[in-house]
Amino acid sequence: MGSTHLYLLHCSREWYLDLINA
């Protein structure tokens, strides 16, 4: 459970950074 939450958080962060850099 914990690892899955961290994985989703990481993906969200990557998407957020891409959105800013776009």
Contacts in CASP RR format, 6 or more apart in sequence:
PFRMAT RR
TARGET T0000
AUTHOR 0000-0000-0000
METHOD contacts of the structure
MODEL  1
MGSTHLYLLHCSREWYLDLINA
END
